[in-house]
Amino acid sequence: MKKSKGFRSKTRRLLKKKPREKGKIRLGKLLCEYHPGNSVVIKIDPSVQKGMPHKRYHGKVGTIVGKRGRSYIVNVTQGDAVKEIIVRPEHLEPYGG
């Protein structure tokens, strides 16, 4: 049988939550507002499938460009190219560095 090459293939370790992180998402993560120019870290929450970016962007730092509905448009540099991805706030965290 042919091997599956789905959207979440090879993510067993990447998208695993620790026992204390399991359960409902904390409210502060959902209510956090981002404005254009803010730096964010893309940290995929495996319990929320909607608005999930591709696994290659997990852990990357990007810049908020705008908002589209509930989601945010984020510019991420990948090599020489600048990619524009649409991500929901559940998968974003403010970047402090």
C-alpha positions as CSV (number, residue, x, y, z in Angstrom):
1,M,0.0,0.0,0.0
2,K,1.2,3.5,-0.8
3,K,2.4,5.6,2.1
4,S,0.2,8.6,3.0
5,K,1.6,12.0,2.4
6,G,-1.2,13.9,4.2
7,F,-1.1,17.4,5.8
8,R,-0.2,16.0,9.2
9,S,2.1,13.1,8.2
10,K,5.3,12.7,10.3
11,T,4.0,14.9,13.1
12,R,3.7,12.4,16.0
13,R,6.4,14.1,18.0
14,L,6.0,17.6,16.6
15,L,2.3,18.0,17.5
16,K,2.3,16.1,20.8
17,K,1.0,17.9,23.9
18,K,2.5,17.3,27.3
19,P,0.0,15.9,29.9
20,R,-0.4,19.2,31.7
21,E,-1.1,21.1,28.5
22,K,-4.0,18.8,27.5
23,G,-7.6,20.0,27.8
24,K,-9.2,23.3,26.9
25,I,-7.2,26.2,25.5
26,R,-6.6,29.0,28.0
27,L,-8.7,32.1,27.4
28,G,-5.8,34.5,27.2
29,K,-4.5,32.8,24.2
30,L,-7.8,33.3,22.3
31,L,-8.4,36.9,23.4
32,C,-4.8,38.1,22.6
33,E,-5.1,40.8,19.9
34,Y,-2.3,41.2,17.3
35,H,-1.7,44.3,15.3
36,P,0.2,44.7,12.0
37,G,3.9,44.8,12.6
38,N,3.8,42.5,15.7
39,S,6.2,39.6,15.8
40,V,4.7,36.2,16.6
41,V,5.8,32.6,17.0
42,I,3.8,30.0,15.1
43,K,3.2,27.2,17.6
44,I,0.6,24.7,16.3
45,D,-2.1,23.6,18.8
46,P,-2.9,20.1,17.7
47,S,-6.4,20.1,19.4
48,V,-7.6,22.9,17.0
49,Q,-7.7,21.8,13.4
50,K,-9.2,25.0,11.9
51,G,-6.7,27.6,10.7
52,M,-3.8,25.3,11.3
53,P,-0.7,26.2,9.3
54,H,1.5,23.5,7.6
55,K,4.0,21.7,9.9
56,R,7.0,23.3,8.2
57,Y,6.1,26.6,9.8
58,H,5.9,25.3,13.4
59,G,8.3,27.2,15.6
60,K,9.0,29.9,13.0
61,V,8.9,33.6,13.8
62,G,6.7,35.8,11.5
63,T,5.3,39.3,11.3
64,I,1.6,40.1,11.3
65,V,0.5,41.8,8.1
66,G,-3.3,42.0,8.5
67,K,-6.4,40.3,9.6
68,R,-8.8,38.2,7.6
69,G,-12.0,37.3,9.5
70,R,-10.8,35.7,12.7
71,S,-7.5,34.7,11.3
72,Y,-4.3,36.7,10.8
73,I,-2.1,37.0,7.8
74,V,1.5,36.3,8.8
75,N,4.7,36.9,6.7
76,V,7.3,34.1,7.3
77,T,10.8,34.1,5.8
78,Q,11.7,30.7,4.4
79,G,15.2,30.7,2.9
80,D,15.1,33.6,0.4
81,A,11.4,33.6,-0.1
82,V,8.8,35.5,2.1
83,K,5.7,33.3,2.5
84,E,2.3,34.8,3.4
85,I,0.2,32.3,5.5
86,I,-3.2,32.6,7.1
87,V,-3.2,31.4,10.7
88,R,-5.8,31.5,13.5
89,P,-4.8,33.0,16.9
90,E,-4.9,29.6,18.6
91,H,-1.7,28.7,16.8
92,L,0.1,32.0,17.5
93,E,2.1,33.3,20.5
94,P,3.6,36.8,21.0
95,Y,7.4,36.9,20.3
96,G,9.4,38.4,23.1
97,G,12.8,38.5,21.5
